[in-house]
Amino acid sequence: MTEDLKLSRAQISRAALQRLSLAMRHLFTRGSYKPLGVSGESMISSMLALNPEIYGSMGDEEKVELNGLLYIFQRLPQGIEQCRYIKLISREGLEETNFEPLIPSKRRRNCYRIDEEQMYIEMTRGRSDIYDVLTHLTFMYIEAEKIRRNSLDPKNRKRRSWKMLRELVQDLRAGKEINQEVGYTYLSAILGRSFKETADAADKFSKAKDVNSLLEIIYELGRLSMKEFFDKVDREISFSSPLRAKLGHHIFGEEWATQIKDTLWTHSLFKKDLHVISANLHSVMNSLYAKQALKSKQKNKSLEELAGMLSESKVLRQKVRDFALSNGMYEIHNPSGTNISVQVIDCSKIKPEHLTPELGIGIEKNKLQDTVLIVMDYAFGEQAYETMDELLKPYEFEGKKHKLDICSINIMGKAGILQGGKSDLMIPSSHIFEGSADNYPFDNEFSAKDFEGYGLGVYEGSMITVLGTSLQNRDILRYFLKSSWKAVGLEMEGAHYQKAIQAAALIRNNIKRSVKLRYAYYASDNPLETGGTLASGSLGLDGVKPTYLITSKMLEQILQ
């Protein structure tokens, strides 16, 4: 007689993650689904079984998760809570119409409000982008159902708190002044939260850019849920035919990479030593140019102090940018849809004495003469493979193929840390692709010793490349930390970058095998700590030190 198989929490969670991933792939191929239909309910049950850390109290049947709602509405278009129909599209020409693009403050993607009930969201960054949106929408519908249930009595009659909330929202939209404390009292009953929790959340929503008020969002989520519950008016998510046809074909990445190579060729930089850096654009530019651009203001300030000054002054940032554009930096703002801007920096235009000491002492002029930096903004998930794969391919010009002399590839990123705290550093020795058998060990030019003595925790080991930051739960993460994987953190791009690099260097021979690799991450959150997830807020100025430390170490090793 076979004993019942007992699964650990980590195994249950991993199975839920796999079911969720398969469901999203299936629904994308099918073309549309109803969030509360059979397929939608399958996604909801998998999400609840997975119970991602970033969505906090999602699994609670009564309490509405407020930090999670703020997190998703900063990444979804303003007003999406009012729309019954949501359609994910490719770049299909809407940017040339009179529709005004809505761009979420925390996720750069064009969105279009077609009418009162329909929202289009442009997906140009690959499958990870689609999973990101679908995960957020599934969470939104889970919370909407809670709002509806909390607003009805046992006989499905609308409670007084709901009726009063509706009147307050109507007054708000009519431009009338409302008593906010009265509003928070009614709202707290619907949210299953205390008055203080409700008031604090409403304050956060009011300060968030391009996000409607908490009163309006809760009302609209409840209104559409009730409309479906009482009137059988379904909500629907669909995917356009062009999006389904283009996904996975590198259409946007190829155009993006060609634009970079055109720039290198046009400015006679193609045959120089090329170093690719994936990082935020300001840190490399400021590290190379800020000292000279702000020479009248810097008075022997350190690079970190200069960075702090720049983070607080738009005028100074513009001054550094103008100086850089006059001294060897070229900007590429790609219109194709990747949303990844690029800087090409000709280091021959930079004098060694103008560099900060943090970049190393004794940098020779001839080293700068031969060096070109290709600095690309952060990719998103699987988009990292598409962009790096296309960038490392030979450049075709007048019928001939010209290989790029890529000397190093340097990746700086934000990641979730599993051992330390926010701002600490992770130095990967391998990338493990979650949910697959793909593992990518590599020789990292960086080691933990390079970053010791700077007041930050440094952890070296395996990094997990995950399907999405919003799909991680504590049980899976503890497994990767405590098991023989000995993971130090999780991120979304490493395995995708390394897959493209290894194919280009070891199989296709597009770049030399001796290309040097440098990976370093700083912690934006610790998902194993209560209150330490991404939904708890950004790093702010605490991110300056690790960002500029990693940047200076990259540049030091490139230029020495």
TORTOR-208317 format. One record per residue (C-alpha): residue number from 1; residue in three letters; x, y, z. Coordinates in Angstrom, 3 decimals. Layout:
 seq type        u        v        w
 NUM  ALA        X        Y        Z
...
END
This chain:
 seq type        u        v        w
   1  MET    0.000    0.000    0.000
   2  THR    1.501    3.326   -1.106
   3  GLU    1.846    5.967    1.580
   4  ASP    0.542    9.451    0.885
   5  LEU    3.300   11.635   -0.492
   6  LYS    3.974   14.509    1.900
   7  LEU    5.290   17.616    0.209
   8  SER    7.207   20.384    1.918
   9  ARG    5.942   23.959    1.780
  10  ALA    8.734   24.767   -0.687
  11  GLN    7.628   21.909   -2.990
  12  ILE    3.984   23.005   -2.809
  13  SER    4.992   26.566   -3.621
  14  ARG    7.205   25.507   -6.528
  15  ALA    4.358   23.423   -7.954
  16  ALA    2.043   26.445   -7.663
  17  LEU    4.614   28.611   -9.422
  18  GLN    4.882   26.115  -12.276
  19  ARG    1.078   25.928  -12.608
  20  LEU    0.862   29.710  -12.681
  21  SER    3.570   29.965  -15.348
  22  LEU    1.893   27.315  -17.496
  23  ALA   -1.508   28.980  -17.099
  24  MET   -0.131   32.333  -18.252
  25  ARG    1.527   30.749  -21.292
  26  HIS   -1.709   28.911  -22.172
  27  LEU   -3.905   32.008  -21.825
  28  PHE   -1.499   34.098  -23.877
  29  THR   -1.618   31.521  -26.686
  30  ARG   -5.422   31.334  -26.461
  31  GLY   -5.791   35.081  -26.841
  32  SER   -8.163   36.082  -24.028
  33  TYR   -9.651   35.038  -20.715
  34  LYS  -12.036   36.209  -17.998
  35  PRO  -10.301   36.835  -14.652
  36  LEU  -13.160   35.158  -12.753
  37  GLY  -13.839   32.496  -15.363
  38  VAL  -12.496   28.942  -15.153
  39  SER   -9.022   29.891  -16.436
  40  GLY   -8.840   33.018  -14.332
  41  GLU   -9.859   31.119  -11.198
  42  SER   -7.058   28.642  -11.935
  43  MET   -4.567   31.506  -11.876
  44  ILE   -6.093   32.901   -8.695
  45  SER   -5.889   29.548   -6.888
  46  SER   -2.237   29.142   -7.950
  47  MET   -1.442   32.673   -6.754
  48  LEU   -3.083   32.011   -3.397
  49  ALA   -1.195   28.726   -3.021
  50  LEU    2.067   30.482   -3.895
  51  ASN    1.253   33.463   -1.631
  52  PRO    4.073   35.757   -2.858
  53  GLU    5.782   37.830   -0.167
  54  ILE    5.354   41.086   -2.049
  55  TYR    1.561   40.810   -1.839
  56  GLY    1.560   40.608    1.955
  57  SER   -1.905   39.729    3.307
  58  MET   -3.310   38.615   -0.065
  59  GLY   -4.197   35.232    1.439
  60  ASP   -6.287   36.824    4.208
  61  GLU   -9.966   36.518    3.277
  62  GLU  -10.945   39.839    4.837
  63  LYS   -7.953   42.203    5.055
  64  VAL   -7.209   44.102    1.852
  65  GLU   -3.450   44.299    1.180
  66  LEU   -2.688   48.037    0.934
  67  ASN    1.083   48.096    0.359
  68  GLY    0.668   45.543   -2.413
  69  LEU   -2.037   47.644   -4.075
  70  LEU    0.181   50.731   -4.021
  71  TYR    3.027   48.679   -5.489
  72  ILE    0.975   47.472   -8.463
  73  PHE   -0.773   50.783   -9.172
  74  GLN    2.619   52.489   -9.456
  75  ARG    3.376   49.954  -12.194
  76  LEU    0.001   49.913  -13.984
  77  PRO   -1.598   52.802  -15.924
  78  GLN   -3.582   55.365  -13.987
  79  GLY   -7.295   54.562  -14.102
  80  ILE   -6.934   50.857  -14.895
  81  GLU   -9.147   50.038  -11.888
  82  GLN  -12.053   51.646  -13.808
  83  CYS  -11.686   49.422  -16.885
  84  ARG  -13.588   46.212  -17.590
  85  TYR  -11.527   45.393  -20.665
  86  ILE   -7.737   45.255  -20.587
  87  LYS   -5.799   44.410  -23.721
  88  LEU   -2.069   43.730  -23.953
  89  ILE   -0.682   44.862  -27.303
  90  SER    2.617   45.209  -29.150
  91  ARG    3.928   48.452  -30.681
  92  GLU    1.070   48.786  -33.191
  93  GLY    0.914   52.442  -34.221
  94  LEU   -1.041   53.941  -31.330
  95  GLU    1.958   56.146  -30.560
  96  GLU    1.180   57.995  -33.821
  97  THR   -2.438   58.735  -32.873
  98  ASN   -4.057   61.375  -30.686
  99  PHE   -4.365   58.957  -27.784
 100  GLU   -2.313   60.358  -24.923
 101  PRO    0.124   57.716  -23.621
 102  LEU   -0.146   56.912  -19.929
 103  ILE    3.256   55.896  -18.521
 104  PRO    3.312   54.353  -15.009
 105  SER    5.806   56.028  -12.694
 106  LYS    7.639   52.818  -11.725
 107  ARG    7.490   50.839  -14.966
 108  ARG    8.152   52.453  -18.335
 109  ARG    5.537   51.180  -20.736
 110  ASN    3.095   53.092  -22.955
 111  CYS   -0.570   52.586  -22.087
 112  TYR   -3.669   54.015  -23.784
 113  ARG   -7.142   54.655  -22.383
 114  ILE   -9.330   53.853  -25.400
 115  ASP  -12.654   54.670  -23.762
 116  GLU  -14.304   54.567  -20.336
 117  GLU  -14.106   50.793  -20.152
 118  GLN  -11.013   49.784  -22.108
 119  MET   -7.273   50.106  -21.463
 120  TYR   -4.470   49.045  -23.820
 121  ILE   -1.047   48.226  -22.348
 122  GLU    1.950   48.082  -24.691
 123  MET    4.238   45.091  -24.177
 124  THR    7.629   45.407  -25.888
 125  ARG   10.001   43.912  -23.324
 126  GLY    9.302   40.216  -23.740
 127  ARG    7.571   37.476  -21.820
 128  SER    8.713   38.717  -18.391
 129  ASP    6.865   41.980  -19.000
 130  ILE    3.657   40.092  -19.777
 131  TYR    3.998   37.859  -16.687
 132  ASP    4.604   40.974  -14.591
 133  VAL    1.354   42.604  -15.716
 134  LEU   -0.739   39.428  -15.486
 135  THR    0.512   38.764  -11.964
 136  HIS   -0.386   42.296  -10.860
 137  LEU   -3.817   42.062  -12.475
 138  THR   -4.540   38.707  -10.816
 139  PHE   -3.655   40.226   -7.438
 140  MET   -5.861   43.227   -8.220
 141  TYR   -8.868   40.980   -8.908
 142  ILE   -8.255   38.973   -5.722
 143  GLU   -8.376   42.178   -3.677
 144  ALA  -11.410   43.450   -5.625
 145  GLU  -13.347   40.359   -4.580
 146  LYS  -12.464   41.023   -0.941
 147  ILE  -13.732   44.600   -1.293
 148  ARG  -17.036   43.348   -2.724
 149  ARG  -17.497   40.727    0.000
 150  ASN  -16.706   43.263    2.753
 151  SER  -19.219   45.694    1.237
 152  LEU  -22.163   43.256    1.255
 153  ASP  -24.077   41.797    4.172
 154  PRO  -24.872   38.039    4.488
 155  LYS  -27.933   38.561    2.262
 156  ASN  -25.802   40.285   -0.419
 157  ARG  -27.259   43.706    0.330
 158  LYS  -24.950   46.700    0.070
 159  ARG  -23.771   47.864    3.466
 160  ARG  -24.075   51.484    4.570
 161  SER  -20.275   51.895    4.474
 162  TRP  -20.328   51.119    0.729
 163  LYS  -23.182   53.527    0.015
 164  MET  -21.429   56.311    1.931
 165  LEU  -18.150   55.605    0.104
 166  ARG  -19.969   55.939   -3.219
 167  GLU  -21.380   59.340   -2.177
 168  LEU  -17.949   60.559   -1.067
 169  VAL  -16.340   59.567   -4.364
 170  GLN  -19.128   61.293   -6.301
 171  ASP  -18.566   64.469   -4.249
 172  LEU  -14.819   64.211   -4.779
 173  ARG  -15.241   63.970   -8.554
 174  ALA  -17.692   66.890   -8.526
 175  GLY  -14.968   69.025   -6.975
 176  LYS  -16.626   69.235   -3.569
 177  GLU  -14.607   69.211   -0.377
 178  ILE  -15.049   66.039    1.680
 179  ASN  -14.321   65.166    5.278
 180  GLN  -11.395   62.783    4.859
 181  GLU  -11.607   61.379    8.374
 182  VAL  -15.232   60.401    7.769
 183  GLY  -14.172   58.836    4.463
 184  TYR  -11.382   56.824    6.092
 185  THR  -13.850   55.553    8.701
 186  TYR  -16.164   54.099    6.037
 187  LEU  -13.170   52.889    4.019
 188  SER  -11.584   51.074    6.953
 189  ALA  -14.725   48.933    7.353
 190  ILE  -14.534   47.922    3.685
 191  LEU  -10.793   47.249    3.820
 192  GLY  -10.896   45.198    7.022
 193  ARG   -8.228   47.553    8.372
 194  SER   -7.916   49.942   11.295
 195  PHE   -8.536   53.655   10.865
 196  LYS   -4.798   54.395   11.249
 197  GLU   -3.775   51.777    8.681
 198  THR   -6.328   53.204    6.254
 199  ALA   -5.289   56.828    6.820
 200  ASP   -1.573   55.983    6.453
 201  ALA   -2.227   54.087    3.213
 202  ALA   -4.371   56.920    1.824
 203  ASP   -1.520   59.325    2.534
 204  LYS    0.924   57.122    0.607
 205  PHE   -1.479   56.903   -2.348
 206  SER   -1.942   60.689   -2.372
 207  LYS    1.831   61.199   -2.598
 208  ALA    2.354   58.585   -5.336
 209  LYS    2.816   59.959   -8.846
 210  ASP    0.140   59.108  -11.448
 211  VAL   -1.961   57.035   -9.051
 212  ASN   -5.597   57.813   -8.171
 213  SER   -6.697   58.309   -4.574
 214  LEU   -7.247   55.265   -2.379
 215  LEU  -10.942   56.201   -2.033
 216  GLU  -11.438   56.152   -5.811
 217  ILE   -9.426   52.985   -6.398
 218  ILE  -11.271   50.972   -3.741
 219  TYR  -14.621   52.232   -4.993
 220  GLU  -13.886   51.345   -8.633
 221  LEU  -12.505   47.897   -7.809
 222  GLY  -15.608   47.163   -5.741
 223  ARG  -17.976   48.649   -8.340
 224  LEU  -16.758   46.434  -11.187
 225  SER  -16.691   43.365   -8.945
 226  MET  -20.309   44.017   -7.915
 227  LYS  -21.333   44.615  -11.527
 228  GLU  -19.994   41.197  -12.447
 229  PHE  -21.490   39.582   -9.324
 230  PHE  -25.000   41.041   -9.693
 231  ASP  -25.345   41.762  -13.420
 232  LYS  -23.054   39.054  -14.883
 233  VAL  -21.064   41.715  -16.720
 234  ASP  -17.681   40.013  -17.049
 235  ARG  -14.264   41.637  -16.957
 236  GLU  -11.848   40.466  -19.641
 237  ILE   -8.125   40.403  -20.426
 238  SER   -7.008   39.839  -24.005
 239  PHE   -3.832   39.774  -26.107
 240  SER   -3.579   41.287  -29.590
 241  SER   -2.639   39.137  -32.585
 242  PRO    0.504   41.221  -33.383
 243  LEU    1.722   40.763  -29.806
 244  ARG    1.321   36.995  -29.997
 245  ALA    3.015   36.943  -33.413
 246  LYS    6.027   39.097  -32.412
 247  LEU    6.842   37.620  -29.018
 248  GLY   10.205   35.848  -28.970
 249  HIS   11.412   37.092  -32.372
 250  HIS   13.755   39.851  -31.116
 251  ILE   12.144   42.453  -33.369
 252  PHE   12.621   45.320  -30.919
 253  GLY   16.014   44.109  -29.684
 254  GLU   17.444   43.844  -33.187
 255  GLU   16.458   47.420  -34.041
 256  TRP   17.874   48.626  -30.720
 257  ALA   21.236   46.876  -31.219
 258  THR   21.553   48.061  -34.816
 259  GLN   21.124   51.656  -33.676
 260  ILE   24.034   51.239  -31.233
 261  LYS   26.289   49.701  -33.884
 262  ASP   25.370   52.443  -36.350
 263  THR   26.488   55.005  -33.765
 264  LEU   29.810   53.215  -33.194
 265  TRP   30.451   52.990  -36.937
 266  THR   29.457   56.593  -37.682
 267  HIS   31.825   57.981  -35.034
 268  SER   34.748   55.657  -35.965
 269  LEU   34.580   53.825  -32.641
 270  PHE   33.806   50.357  -33.940
 271  LYS   37.391   49.022  -33.948
 272  LYS   38.254   50.224  -30.450
 273  ASP   38.172   48.156  -27.252
 274  LEU   34.471   47.949  -26.383
 275  HIS   33.191   47.429  -22.852
 276  VAL   29.485   46.796  -22.267
 277  ILE   28.025   48.052  -18.984
 278  SER   24.462   47.345  -17.881
 279  ALA   23.691   49.842  -15.116
 280  ASN   21.696   52.946  -14.409
 281  LEU   22.922   55.616  -16.804
 282  HIS   23.622   58.415  -14.337
 283  SER   26.198   56.547  -12.217
 284  VAL   28.666   55.905  -15.050
 285  MET   28.271   59.393  -16.513
 286  ASN   28.678   61.076  -13.124
 287  SER   31.665   58.914  -12.186
 288  LEU   33.518   59.933  -15.345
 289  TYR   32.466   63.550  -15.782
 290  ALA   31.143   65.063  -12.523
 291  LYS   34.527   66.013  -11.041
 292  GLN   35.467   68.217  -14.001
 293  ALA   31.952   69.442  -14.788
 294  LEU   31.468   70.630  -11.199
 295  LYS   35.081   71.637  -10.487
 296  SER   33.982   74.996   -9.071
 297  LYS   31.642   73.287   -6.599
 298  GLN   33.236   69.977   -5.723
 299  LYS   36.139   71.189   -3.483
 300  ASN   37.788   67.774   -3.128
 301  LYS   34.509   65.978   -2.521
 302  SER   34.446   62.190   -2.826
 303  LEU   32.528   60.500   -5.605
 304  GLU   29.823   59.471   -3.130
 305  GLU   29.492   63.078   -1.921
 306  LEU   29.260   64.321   -5.517
 307  ALA   26.569   61.722   -6.183
 308  GLY   24.619   62.942   -3.160
 309  MET   24.808   66.535   -4.426
 310  LEU   23.633   65.472   -7.872
 311  SER   20.704   63.437   -6.543
 312  GLU   19.298   66.606   -4.968
 313  SER   19.860   69.079   -7.819
 314  LYS   18.340   68.867  -11.292
 315  VAL   20.441   71.886  -12.349
 316  LEU   23.714   70.158  -11.415
 317  ARG   22.633   66.915  -13.124
 318  GLN   21.941   68.832  -16.322
 319  LYS   25.315   70.567  -16.054
 320  VAL   27.121   67.210  -15.871
 321  ARG   25.075   65.839  -18.776
 322  ASP   25.814   68.876  -20.964
 323  PHE   29.523   68.585  -20.160
 324  ALA   29.493   64.842  -20.982
 325  LEU   27.756   65.416  -24.322
 326  SER   30.513   67.879  -25.211
 327  ASN   33.280   65.495  -24.171
 328  GLY   32.787   62.153  -25.847
 329  MET   29.362   60.924  -24.735
 330  TYR   26.618   60.090  -27.249
 331  GLU   23.044   59.367  -26.174
 332  ILE   20.798   56.867  -27.936
 333  HIS   17.113   57.005  -27.060
 334  ASN   15.656   54.026  -28.845
 335  PRO   12.144   54.588  -30.232
 336  SER   11.555   50.933  -31.139
 337  GLY    9.964   49.969  -27.850
 338  THR   12.740   48.390  -25.764
 339  ASN   12.639   51.387  -23.381
 340  ILE   16.381   50.915  -22.855
 341  SER   18.360   54.111  -23.386
 342  VAL   22.082   53.863  -24.148
 343  GLN   25.169   56.018  -23.718
 344  VAL   28.227   55.470  -25.904
 345  ILE   31.266   57.039  -24.213
 346  ASP   34.473   57.669  -26.157
 347  CYS   37.039   57.701  -23.338
 348  SER   39.703   59.271  -25.580
 349  LYS   37.974   62.599  -24.914
 350  ILE   38.517   62.239  -21.149
 351  LYS   41.749   63.361  -19.478
 352  PRO   43.152   61.120  -16.701
 353  GLU   43.577   64.061  -14.320
 354  HIS   39.848   64.815  -14.585
 355  LEU   38.878   61.436  -13.105
 356  THR   38.081   60.935   -9.418
 357  PRO   40.584   58.959   -7.272
 358  GLU   37.937   56.261   -6.741
 359  LEU   38.493   55.118  -10.339
 360  GLY   42.127   54.323   -9.601
 361  ILE   45.436   56.139   -9.603
 362  GLY   47.758   56.187  -12.585
 363  ILE   45.288   55.628  -15.423
 364  GLU   47.262   56.100  -18.624
 365  LYS   46.168   58.317  -21.497
 366  ASN   46.728   55.556  -24.078
 367  LYS   44.351   53.274  -22.172
 368  LEU   41.638   55.923  -22.353
 369  GLN   42.503   56.481  -26.014
 370  ASP   41.531   52.932  -26.956
 371  THR   38.462   52.486  -24.695
 372  VAL   34.780   52.880  -25.564
 373  LEU   31.987   52.199  -23.098
 374  ILE   28.528   51.053  -24.189
 375  VAL   26.325   51.823  -21.181
 376  MET   22.815   50.377  -21.361
 377  ASP   20.002   51.028  -18.914
 378  TYR   18.442   48.099  -17.054
 379  ALA   16.710   45.411  -19.096
 380  PHE   13.645   43.669  -17.684
 381  GLY   13.715   39.911  -17.175
 382  GLU   13.847   37.907  -20.376
 383  GLN   14.475   41.109  -22.325
 384  ALA   18.082   40.825  -21.106
 385  TYR   18.598   37.837  -23.415
 386  GLU   17.061   39.566  -26.422
 387  THR   19.107   42.757  -26.072
 388  MET   22.456   41.137  -25.219
 389  ASP   22.045   38.455  -27.888
 390  GLU   21.424   41.081  -30.572
 391  LEU   24.145   43.438  -29.323
 392  LEU   26.854   40.759  -29.494
 393  LYS   26.039   39.773  -33.090
 394  PRO   28.313   41.081  -35.886
 395  TYR   27.393   44.370  -37.550
 396  GLU   26.324   44.042  -41.188
 397  PHE   27.412   46.930  -43.403
 398  GLU   27.554   47.003  -47.196
 399  GLY   27.207   43.240  -47.419
 400  LYS   30.004   42.449  -44.953
 401  LYS   29.884   41.290  -41.339
 402  HIS   32.066   43.072  -38.793
 403  LYS   32.590   41.553  -35.346
 404  LEU   32.667   43.812  -32.314
 405  ASP   35.805   43.726  -30.174
 406  ILE   34.012   43.209  -26.881
 407  CYS   36.642   43.146  -24.112
 408  SER   34.369   42.987  -21.088
 409  ILE   30.710   42.786  -20.099
 410  ASN   29.804   44.375  -16.796
 411  ILE   26.435   43.895  -15.113
 412  MET   25.290   45.931  -12.137
 413  GLY   21.786   45.313  -10.863
 414  LYS   19.336   45.590   -8.015
 415  ALA   18.417   42.301   -6.379
 416  GLY   16.647   40.769   -3.437
 417  ILE   19.148   39.639   -0.810
 418  LEU   18.646   36.511    1.287
 419  GLN   21.233   37.019    4.058
 420  GLY   21.914   40.730    4.614
 421  GLY   19.878   43.903    4.420
 422  LYS   19.066   46.718    2.022
 423  SER   22.122   48.285    0.305
 424  ASP   24.364   45.253    0.961
 425  LEU   26.201   43.688   -1.981
 426  MET   26.000   40.315   -3.736
 427  ILE   28.797   38.936   -5.933
 428  PRO   27.531   35.961   -7.979
 429  SER   29.583   32.919   -8.904
 430  SER   26.748   31.389  -10.938
 431  HIS   23.208   32.081  -12.119
 432  ILE   20.536   29.460  -11.449
 433  PHE   17.422   29.813  -13.596
 434  GLU   14.421   29.094  -11.390
 435  GLY   11.974   26.502  -12.686
 436  SER   14.415   25.003  -15.201
 437  ALA   17.557   22.866  -15.338
 438  ASP   19.572   25.790  -16.742
 439  ASN   22.524   26.756  -14.557
 440  TYR   25.285   29.149  -15.613
 441  PRO   28.555   29.036  -13.625
 442  PHE   31.129   31.603  -14.771
 443  ASP   34.392   33.283  -13.765
 444  ASN   33.524   36.612  -12.201
 445  GLU   36.346   39.172  -12.304
 446  PHE   34.829   40.601   -9.132
 447  SER   35.226   38.954   -5.746
 448  ALA   33.953   39.840   -2.299
 449  LYS   37.438   41.192   -1.420
 450  ASP   37.036   44.010   -3.958
 451  PHE   34.206   45.488   -1.871
 452  GLU   35.364   44.845    1.692
 453  GLY   36.104   47.760    4.017
 454  TYR   33.438   50.126    2.686
 455  GLY   30.874   49.647    5.442
 456  LEU   28.548   47.378    3.441
 457  GLY   27.838   43.682    3.845
 458  VAL   29.240   41.598    0.968
 459  TYR   27.950   38.110    0.122
 460  GLU   29.381   35.801   -2.530
 461  GLY   27.637   32.752   -4.012
 462  SER   24.898   31.621   -6.373
 463  MET   22.168   33.984   -7.570
 464  ILE   18.670   32.817   -8.530
 465  THR   17.195   34.279  -11.711
 466  VAL   13.457   34.290  -11.063
 467  LEU   10.413   34.512  -13.346
 468  GLY    9.253   37.664  -11.604
 469  THR    9.942   39.610   -8.432
 470  SER    6.250   39.420   -7.584
 471  LEU    6.196   35.603   -7.743
 472  GLN    8.532   34.794   -4.855
 473  ASN    7.471   33.299   -1.573
 474  ARG    9.334   32.672    1.640
 475  ASP    9.372   28.865    1.413
 476  ILE   11.066   28.757   -2.000
 477  LEU   13.594   31.403   -1.021
 478  ARG   14.470   29.657    2.247
 479  TYR   15.030   26.455    0.275
 480  PHE   17.534   28.149   -2.045
 481  LEU   19.278   29.776    0.937
 482  LYS   19.500   26.749    3.249
 483  SER   20.020   23.942    0.715
 484  SER   23.262   23.118   -1.100
 485  TRP   22.456   25.866   -3.636
 486  LYS   23.570   28.365   -0.949
 487  ALA   22.024   31.252   -2.862
 488  VAL   22.796   34.772   -1.704
 489  GLY   20.100   36.602   -3.660
 490  LEU   17.544   36.683   -6.443
 491  GLU   17.152   38.851   -9.530
 492  MET   15.505   38.656  -12.953
 493  GLU   18.173   39.073  -15.662
 494  GLY   21.425   37.237  -14.812
 495  ALA   20.716   33.848  -16.402
 496  HIS   19.309   35.559  -19.500
 497  TYR   22.429   37.713  -19.905
 498  GLN   24.731   34.747  -19.328
 499  LYS   22.819   32.571  -21.788
 500  ALA   23.403   35.176  -24.520
 501  ILE   27.051   35.750  -23.554
 502  GLN   27.961   32.053  -23.484
 503  ALA   26.263   31.432  -26.827
 504  ALA   28.097   34.390  -28.423
 505  ALA   31.511   33.484  -26.960
 506  LEU   31.515   29.680  -26.878
 507  ILE   29.181   28.553  -29.675
 508  ARG   28.687   31.273  -32.291
 509  ASN   32.181   32.763  -31.900
 510  ASN   30.739   36.267  -32.309
 511  ILE   32.952   37.585  -29.497
 512  LYS   36.250   36.320  -28.102
 513  ARG   36.228   33.553  -25.498
 514  SER   38.480   35.603  -23.240
 515  VAL   35.826   38.284  -22.691
 516  LYS   35.912   39.375  -19.047
 517  LEU   32.709   39.237  -17.009
 518  ARG   31.878   41.324  -13.978
 519  TYR   28.610   40.918  -12.088
 520  ALA   27.672   42.731   -8.886
 521  TYR   24.294   43.476   -7.321
 522  TYR   23.108   45.693   -4.498
 523  ALA   20.150   44.813   -2.316
 524  SER   16.918   46.683   -2.951
 525  ASP   14.996   44.441   -0.544
 526  ASN   15.121   41.342    1.618
 527  PRO   11.989   39.281    0.846
 528  LEU   12.666   37.011    3.844
 529  GLU   12.281   39.921    6.255
 530  THR    8.855   41.158    7.332
 531  GLY    8.479   44.666    5.942
 532  GLY   11.567   44.233    3.781
 533  THR    9.964   43.467    0.407
 534  LEU    9.891   45.770   -2.607
 535  ALA    6.382   46.846   -1.621
 536  SER    7.847   48.491    1.498
 537  GLY    9.397   51.257   -0.594
 538  SER   12.511   52.176   -2.568
 539  LEU   16.059   52.611   -1.287
 540  GLY   16.171   56.368   -1.905
 541  LEU   19.521   57.916   -0.943
 542  ASP   20.574   54.638    0.704
 543  GLY   21.129   53.314   -2.808
 544  VAL   23.752   55.954   -3.670
 545  LYS   26.664   54.321   -1.856
 546  PRO   26.361   50.784   -3.285
 547  THR   25.533   52.101   -6.766
 548  TYR   28.617   54.283   -6.996
 549  LEU   30.866   51.758   -5.263
 550  ILE   30.040   49.091   -7.857
 551  THR   30.300   51.611  -10.706
 552  SER   33.720   52.869   -9.576
 553  LYS   35.046   49.310   -9.214
 554  MET   33.826   48.449  -12.710
 555  LEU   35.454   51.511  -14.231
 556  GLU   38.647   51.008  -12.236
 557  GLN   39.109   47.478  -13.587
 558  ILE   38.168   48.513  -17.138
 559  LEU   40.569   51.472  -17.231
 560  GLN   43.566   50.031  -15.365
END
